Amino acid sequence: MIQIVIAEDHLMVRAGIRALLERAKDMKIVAEASNGYEAVEMANDLKPNVLLMDIMMPRLNGIQAAERVRSYKLPVNILLLSMYADAGLVRQALQSGAIGYVLKTSVSEELLEAVRVVSRGGMYLSAPISSIVSESAPYVQFGGADRPLDTLSPREKEILQLIAEEHTSANIAKVLFISEKTVEKHRSSLMEKLKIHNLAGLVRFAVKEGLVDRNA
């Protein structure tokens, strides 16, 4: 039996994914998460075979959550869902430790196959994603030249996402259990590393890099 944790912040979408997976006799949903932070906690506690995550989620997005799961060396295979066949997102996803990337537009029987392949440790990519990887394999696998996002620490990425989600420094401090002064230091470091000098610029950068949903 393939044990699965689903992480998706939209309740109705999550319910639809659950209904699809529950039709398969070889799959069991062991938990559901509404953000990336919860997904990491559930992966750590439950050790599912597959962690199925939307890329665009609050608190930690799917890519950041995948990076954290990998850093914990958890025996969990990660499958990401996305609305976007974007080369930059694909690159980040594969580098984060995910071994599957399925487009939401093709979520149907394909998702069942993807879960089965990923549960065995195999890689599964939707056809448009496979084309992207084939066309830019050296860049996707090895990263090419460093991008500004790559210079940020995991904590800085987390704070950047929260800023882009319009959290104040006080709210970020409460969410992350750190002081407001520490948040401000991280924000200053972000601006210095990215050579961005205002909050609007940070938000635009976060959207461009796929940290938050560009259509939200």
Secondary structure as UniProt FT lines:
FT   STRAND          2..7
FT   HELIX           11..22
FT   TURN            25..26
FT   STRAND          27..33
FT   HELIX           36..46
FT   STRAND          50..54
FT   HELIX           62..71
FT   TURN            72..73
FT   STRAND          77..82
FT   HELIX           87..96
FT   STRAND          100..103
FT   HELIX           104..106
FT   HELIX           109..119
FT   TURN            120..121
FT   STRAND          124..125
FT   HELIX           127..135
FT   HELIX           137..142
FT   HELIX           148..151
FT   HELIX           154..164
FT   TURN            165..166
FT   HELIX           169..176
FT   HELIX           180..194
FT   HELIX           199..208
FT   TURN            209..210
FT   TURN            214..215
//
